[in-house]
Amino acid sequence: MPYETYSGVNVRLRYVLKVTVSRNYGGSIVEYQDFMMEVGIEDCLHIEFEYNKSKYHLKDVIIGKIYFLLVRIKIKNMDLEIRRRESTGSGANTHVETETLAKYELMDGAPVRGMFITCFL
């Protein structure tokens, strides 16, 4: 019974899950912490990203907000790309393959200071 299968450019992984239960288990409740990240260019642009969790499954819904704290440069649009990055080898022999899985347009046009965008993807 494969649990999650990964087919990449250089490797194919299959995870097999085998469980033997000998007694009842009261599972723990997992609560995700909000994830915030602030990026910017000094004295030109400051953007704050807020998402409901830091790790997502490919079938999860991405919920979050993007806040424009400082905007002094022209921005035409904003896109969100979901990428798969695969690394093989180690040290100087590391080979990295990157593939764009999905691309979403979040904004078209120039933002103003104090504006925020709600994401529900």
Summary of the structure (lengths in Angstrom):
residues: 121
radius of gyration: 19.9
end to end distance: 30.0
largest distance: 62.4
contacts: 220
relative contact order: 0.20
helix: 2%
strand: 54%
